[in-house]
């Protein structure tokens, strides 16, 4: 019998805001529905990060939680997992700490883990709170729906690509995009949990581990998505759409 696919849920007690821990549940269940053995492995703040997990999931948290998570992951354990190509999903605070720098609660610039070529400072204007719609740049993923609640502005460097272009909402707060994709790492400001709202994104991560997947009955997820899409459209926030272009590279 094949070993189960192991999904490491990184520090859920401090990086689990807005139900982000549910992303690990979604990944696990979508494999089990297809007859593939899988298990979610919560990793508490006082435990070492498992080096042989198949997927890593990080969620949102407060400034103090971010600082604690960075201090625990500064041993290079998460970077080693990324270097071997393990898929990762990082949401909100998890997204910010994977960058080069982020701002703590005192407004001081703090070093991140450097897995994503991005830097986070303060969002201009009010805090980004509400429904977020994103046109994913990855083929087959489609429109992403979620809920954002953050005060950060994340600027991508040339090594990172956005997860998608913002249709409604704020997202990164720069270049009208949300999230980042770099190597095996996928990051976003989408809460929800994101993978419950966006099963195509969940399957995108899973295919990197198990290959092609058989279809499953996603009627309930489709109903949730449609309801949330209507809510975002009716809110009418930031409906301007701009075309994202990659940054110019030096010759």
N, C-alpha and C positions, 0 to 999 in steps of 0.2 A: 504493500500500500504506500502511495506517495505521501511524503510529509505534507502537512497542511501549510497553506500559504499563511505566513505570519505578518500581521499588520500591527506595527508598533504605534501605540497612542502615546505621544510624548508629553509627559507631565500634565495629565488631565486636570489635576487639582488646581493648577495655576494657569494653564493654557486651555481652558475649556469654556470660555464665555459664549453665551448665546447658543448653546447646544452644539458647539463645534465638535465635541467628542462623538457626536452622532455620525460624523463622516467615517470613522473607523467601523461603526456598526453597519453602515450602508455597504461598504466595501466587502465586509465579511459575509453579509447576507446575500449579496448579489453573486458571490461565488458559490455559496451553499445552494442557492436556488438552481444552479447549473450542475449540481452534483460534485462540486470541487471542494475538498476539505479546506477549511480556513478557520483562523482564530485571531481575535483581537487581543493584543498583549498590552495592557496598561503599564506604562513605565512611570513610577512615582519619582518625585523630585530627589529622593535619597537613594535611588537605584541607578546602576550603570545602564547606559543605553545599549540594548542588544545589537551586536554587530552583524548578525546574520538574518535580521528581519527582511522581509520582501518589500514592504512598503512602510513609509513613515508618515505620520499625520500630526501636524501641530495646529493648535487653534489660537483663539484670541485671549487676551488677558490685560490687566492693568499695568501701569508703568513699573510698579514694584515687581510684578510677576515676570515682566520682560527681563528686568535686570537679573532676577534670580535664575531664570532659564538660561540666559546668556552665560552666566558664571558657571553653571553646571555643564554646559555644552562646549565650553572653551577648551575642553580636553581634546577636541578634534574628532570625537566619535561620530558626530553627524556628518562632518565633512568626509570622513572615510567612507561612510555609507553612500554619500553622493558620488564620490570618486569612483566607486565600483558600479554606479549606474542604478542604484535603488531608487524607484520612484518616490517622490515626496510631495505632499500637499501641505501648504502652509497658509493659514488664514489670518488676516488682520495683523495682530501683534506678532504672530508667528512669521508672517511675511516680512515685517519690518526688521526683526532681529536677524533674519537670514541675509540682510543687506550689508553693505559696507559700514554704514552708520545709521543711527536712529536717535531721536530726542527723548530724554527721560522726562519725568514729571516736573523737573526743575528747569527744563529748557536747555539742559546741557547736552552736547553732542557726545554720544557713547558709541564705542566701536561695536559693530555687529559681528556675525560669524563669517561673513564674506562669501557665502554660497551664491548670492545673487548680486549682479552688478547694478546696485541701486543705492540711493541715499534718501532718508526720510527726514523732513523737517516739519514745520507747522503749516497746516492748511490755511490759506488766506480766507478770511471771512468766517462764517459760522461753521460749526461742526457738521460733518456729513452724516445725516441721519435719515433713513428712509429706504424705500425700495430702490434696487439697483438692477438695471438691465444692461447686458453686455453682449455684443455680437462677437462670438469667439473667433479667433484667428485660425484655430485648428479645424481642418475640414472634418465634417461629420458631427461636430459638437453642437453647433447651432447657437441659439440665443440662450444665454445664461441668465438666471434669475436668482436674486438673493436680497438680503437686507444688510445695509451698511450702517456702522455707527463708529466713527473715528474722527480724530482731529489731525491726522497726519497727511502730509503731501509727499508722495514717493516718486522720485525722478529716476527713470531707468537710464543706465549707461549703455554703451554700444553692444556689450556682450549679452544683454538681456532683451527679450522680445515681450511685448504685452500679451497677456492671456486673451484680451479682446478689446474692442472699441466700445466705449460707453454710448449707449443709446439713450438712457435715462438715468439720472443720478450723478454721482461725483467720481467714484472709483479712486484712482491714484491721485486725482486732483491736479494732474499735469498731463498735457498732451491728449486729454480726453480719452484716456485708456484706463483699463483696470488690470491689475495683477502683473505677473511676469512669468516667463518660461525661460529657463536656462538649464541646458542639459536635461537631467531627469527631474528637476525641481519645477513644480507648478505652484504659483502663489496667487492670492486674490484677496480682495476685501469683502467677498461675498460670505455672509453668514446664512443660516437657514435651517438646518445645516446645508451647506452648499451642495453636497452630493445627493441628498434626498430630493432636492429641487431639480437637480441636473444629472439624471442617471447616465446621460451620454458622456459626461465628464468623468463620472465614476468608472465607466467601462473603458474609457481612454486610458486611465491609469492601470486598470487591471490587465488590459491586453499587453502592456509592457512586461508583465510577469508571466502570464499564462498563455499568451497568444490569442488567436481569434476566439470569440465567444459566441455561444448560441443565443438566440433571442429569448427574452423573458417577457412576461406579461407586465407592462408598465402603464396600464390604464389608470391606476390610482395616482401614480406620479404625474401622468399627463394631465389629470384633472387638477391636481395641485398647481402645476405649472401654469395652466390656463387661468386659474383664479388669481394667481400672483401676477401674471402678465397684465390682466385687466386692472388690478390694483395699481400697478406701476404706471400704466397708461393714463388712468384717471387722475393720478397724482400730478402728472404733467411736469415733473421736475427735470430741468436740463435736457429738453428734448432735441437740442441742437446736435446734429451729427457731423463729425468731421472725419476726413480720411486720414488715417495714421500712415506715416511714412517712416521708414527706418532712418536713423541718424546717418549723416554723411560720414564716411570713413576716410582716414588719411590715405593718400596715394602711396 
